[in-house]
Amino acid sequence: MACYQGGARLLEFTNRGDYAHEIFGELNKFCETAMPDMILGVGSVTDSGTTSLYLQLGANFVVTPVLREDIALTCNRRKVLWSPGCGSLTEISRAEELGAEIVKLFPGSIYGPGFIKAVRGPQPWTNIMPTGGVSPDHENLKAWLEAGAYCVGMGSKLMKKKENGDFDLEGIENLTRQALGYIQKIRA
């Protein structure tokens, strides 16, 4: 809810842990009523069976840490956006051949913004979303977006915590709002 109140309208739920799909199902039902314009998808999906399960639970998109053809086919059958994790130009090209509109550069911190700029030289049509290593500060966002990132994915660097370990909901809301403001200014 804090990200939503900060202006985010797309949220990737991480498929991690036993019964994660059950939590996703309940979250999706909650979003339908409390945050009707939230686009909820799932990430960290590694096989087509899990993909099918989340699609049945209403996932609007699927993000994977790796390039898997079986996941591509499952998502394409339902016309659901899938974004595979890629780490080379060959993987990116294969993902696009399989219908990926946006490829995930993972982990972004290993590759850096220069990788995106280099890929978009010979392939200016490629839409890349770096995740892992993206932070909500102006300079980091500017580096990624000016290099040609189509969009960015943020996780742990956005999920601010208090000293006692609890999530700082007001801090998360403010960081989300601030990051979206930076992105808007950088793209202007």
C-alpha positions in Angstrom: 0.0 0.0 0.0 2.9 2.4 0.7 4.2 2.1 -2.8 0.7 2.6 -4.2 0.2 5.7 -2.1 3.6 7.0 -3.3 2.3 6.7 -6.9 3.5 3.3 -8.1 1.0 1.5 -10.3 2.9 -1.6 -11.2 4.1 -4.1 -8.6 6.1 -7.3 -9.0 5.3 -9.8 -6.2 8.4 -12.0 -5.6 7.7 -15.8 -5.8 9.7 -16.8 -2.8 8.9 -19.3 -0.1 6.3 -22.0 0.6 2.8 -20.9 -0.1 3.9 -17.7 -1.9 1.2 -18.3 -4.5 -1.5 -18.3 -1.8 -0.3 -14.9 -0.6 -0.3 -13.6 -4.1 -3.9 -14.8 -4.7 -5.0 -12.9 -1.6 -2.9 -9.8 -2.5 -4.4 -9.8 -6.0 -8.0 -9.9 -4.5 -7.0 -7.1 -2.2 -5.6 -5.0 -5.0 -8.8 -5.4 -7.1 -10.8 -3.7 -4.4 -8.4 -1.4 -2.5 -6.1 -0.4 -5.4 -8.1 -1.0 -8.6 -5.5 0.6 -10.9 -2.6 -1.4 -9.6 -1.1 -3.8 -12.1 0.1 -6.8 -10.2 2.5 -9.4 -11.6 4.9 -12.0 -10.3 8.7 -12.3 -10.4 11.3 -14.9 -9.6 9.4 -17.5 -11.6 11.6 -20.3 -12.9 9.3 -22.9 -14.7 6.2 -23.1 -16.8 4.1 -24.9 -14.1 4.6 -22.1 -11.6 3.9 -19.6 -14.4 0.6 -21.3 -15.1 -0.3 -21.3 -11.4 0.3 -17.5 -11.1 -1.6 -16.8 -14.4 -4.6 -18.7 -12.9 -4.3 -16.4 -9.9 -4.5 -13.3 -12.1 -0.9 -12.3 -12.6 -0.8 -9.5 -15.2 2.9 -10.1 -16.1 5.7 -12.6 -15.3 9.3 -11.7 -14.7 12.0 -14.4 -14.6 15.6 -14.4 -13.5 16.6 -16.5 -16.5 15.5 -17.1 -20.2 13.2 -20.1 -20.4 11.4 -21.0 -23.6 8.7 -22.9 -21.7 7.8 -19.8 -19.7 7.7 -17.8 -23.0 5.2 -20.2 -24.5 3.0 -20.3 -21.5 2.8 -16.5 -21.3 2.4 -16.1 -25.0 -0.6 -18.5 -25.1 -2.4 -16.2 -22.7 -0.9 -13.0 -24.3 0.6 -12.0 -20.9 3.7 -9.9 -20.9 6.8 -11.8 -19.7 10.2 -10.3 -19.1 13.1 -12.8 -19.0 16.4 -12.2 -17.2 19.1 -11.9 -19.7 22.9 -11.3 -19.4 24.1 -11.3 -23.0 23.2 -9.9 -26.4 22.6 -13.5 -27.6 20.1 -14.1 -24.7 18.4 -10.8 -25.4 18.0 -11.6 -29.1 16.6 -15.0 -28.3 14.2 -13.5 -25.8 12.9 -11.1 -28.4 12.6 -13.9 -31.0 10.4 -15.6 -28.4 8.2 -12.5 -28.1 9.7 -10.7 -25.1 8.8 -7.0 -25.3 10.9 -6.0 -22.3 14.0 -7.9 -21.2 15.3 -7.9 -17.7 18.9 -7.1 -17.2 19.8 -9.1 -14.1 21.7 -8.4 -12.0 22.0 -4.9 -13.2 24.7 -4.0 -10.7 27.1 -6.4 -12.4 26.5 -5.0 -15.9 25.9 -1.3 -15.2 24.3 1.3 -17.4 27.1 1.0 -20.0 25.8 -2.4 -21.0 22.4 -1.0 -21.9 24.0 1.7 -24.0 26.2 -0.8 -25.8 23.3 -3.2 -26.6 21.1 -0.4 -27.9 23.8 0.6 -30.4 23.2 -2.4 -32.7 19.7 -3.0 -31.4 18.0 0.3 -30.7 14.6 -1.4 -30.6 15.5 -3.4 -27.5 13.7 -2.5 -24.3 15.7 -3.2 -21.2 14.7 -3.1 -17.6 17.6 -3.3 -15.2 16.9 -4.8 -11.7 19.3 -5.4 -8.9 21.5 -2.4 -8.4 18.8 0.2 -9.1 18.3 2.7 -6.3 15.7 5.5 -5.8 18.3 8.2 -5.9 18.6 10.8 -8.7 22.1 10.0 -9.9 21.5 6.2 -10.1 18.2 6.6 -11.9 19.7 9.2 -14.3 22.6 6.9 -15.2 20.2 4.0 -16.1 17.7 6.1 -18.0 20.2 8.1 -19.9 21.9 4.9 -21.0 18.6 3.8 -22.6 16.8 1.8 -19.9 13.2 1.4 -20.9 12.1 1.2 -17.3 13.7 0.1 -14.0 12.9 -2.4 -11.3 13.5 -1.6 -7.7 13.2 -3.9 -4.7 15.3 -3.9 -1.5 16.6 -0.3 -2.0 13.1 1.0 -2.0 11.9 -1.1 0.9 13.1 1.2 3.7 13.2 -0.2 7.2 13.2 1.3 10.7 16.0 0.6 13.2 13.8 -2.1 14.8 13.6 -4.0 11.5 9.9 -3.1 10.7 9.1 -1.6 7.3 9.0 2.2 7.4 5.8 2.6 5.4 5.9 6.4 5.4 9.5 6.2 4.3 8.7 3.8 1.5 5.8 6.0 0.3 8.1 9.0 0.3 10.9 7.2 -1.5 8.5 5.9 -4.1 7.1 9.4 -4.7 10.6 10.9 -4.9 11.9 8.2 -7.3 8.9 8.7 -9.6 9.5 12.4 -9.5 13.1 12.0 -10.5 12.2 9.7 -13.3 9.6 12.2 -14.6 12.2 15.0 -14.6 14.9 12.9 -16.2 12.6 11.8 -19.0 11.3 15.4 -19.6 
